[in-house]
Amino acid sequence: MQARRLARPSALAAAVAAILLAGCSGGGDGGGDSARTGTLKLGITDAPVDFAEDVVVKFTAVELKPKEGPSITIPIAAGSVDLLDYQGTERMMLLDGVEVPAGEYVWMRLAVAADPNVVGDSYLRLEQGGAECEMRIPSGDETGLKLNRGFTVGVGSITDFTIDFDLRKSVIAPPGQTTPVDTCGGQAYTLKPVLRMVDNLQVGSITGAVDPALIQAQCESSTEAPYPGNVYLYGPVTATTVAPDDYDGVPNDPNGDDPLASAMVDPATFRYTIGYVPVGSYELAYTCDVDSTTVDADVVPTPPESGEVVEFTPADGVAVTVTAGQATVQDFTLPAP
C-alpha cells in the first residue's frame, strides 16, 4: 500500500498585516468608549486527508457578527496556506492579536478565494500523479466558511481560538461536477465547512506510539513498508456513546458517530499526535484500513467497488481523559494471542 503524506515541519507563517479597527466600541451604554475592546487571536490546524499531497487555501478576511449591530470584516494578508503543514499541535495564525469590540458574537466566517475558474487560488494536489485540482466553496462568494457558534470577547482580555479543519470530511469530489479549467481532468473539488472551533484555554492534546509489531501484523504490506495507519478520536464520551465506528457520514448512525478527529501515524517514528482537543473523556482506536468518508463499513456487503472493511485495535476502543494544557499519552500495542 502506498505510503501517505504526513505533516511536514511547520513553515513560518506569512506575516499577518496589522489591522486597525477605527471607531471600535462596545455598542452598549458606554457608546463611544474605545476602551470596551478585547483582543482576538485565531489560528487554524487540520486533520489529515489520505489522497492529497497539498491542500492550499487562500484566506482573505475574517468576518465576525456581534449579537447586536452589523458584522465586522477584518482583512488578512492575502496569502495561500497549505493546511497539511499544520497538523497535530501545529497551527497557522490568521489573526495574531487583533483588537475587536468586546461582547457577544453569534458567528464567524472565513472568507476564501476559491473560484474554480481561476488557477492557483485554492487547490489541492493529488498524492497519486501529482495533479493540481481547483477547489470551490459552496456558495463561496456569499458565505465562505461559516462557523455558527457563539462566543464572547471580554473587555481587556485575550480570546484565543483554534479552528480545526477535518479534511477527511471537508474535501469531496461531487460526482458529475466539473470545472472549465483544464486541470485535474476537469473534476471539481469542494471544500465544505466541516470545522470545529476550540478555546485554547480549555484544550489539551493526545499523543503516543504504535507498536511496529502491531503495524506489521495488521497492515497490508508490499515491496515497501506497510502503511502505518491512523488513530481515531471519538467523543466527548457519554453513557450512550457507541465507538469505534468508521468515517461514513451516516446521521444518527446506531453503529456510532464518525470520529471527531484523526491523526496519521508517522512511518519513521511510529508516533501520532492529536492536538486541540477540548477537556473531557474520549475514546481512541487504531486502524490501518482504507476508510472512505462516504462508505459505511458496517453495512454488509459494502459496495463491491469499495471493498471496505475497517477493523480497530482495541475493538471497543480505549478510554482517555484530556486535561487543559497537558498531553495525554496513549500507546497502542499488539494484543496478546
Order of alpha helices (4+ residues) and beta strands (2+ residues): beta-beta-beta-beta-beta-beta-beta-alpha-beta-beta-beta-alpha-beta-beta-beta-beta-alpha-beta-beta-beta-beta-beta-beta
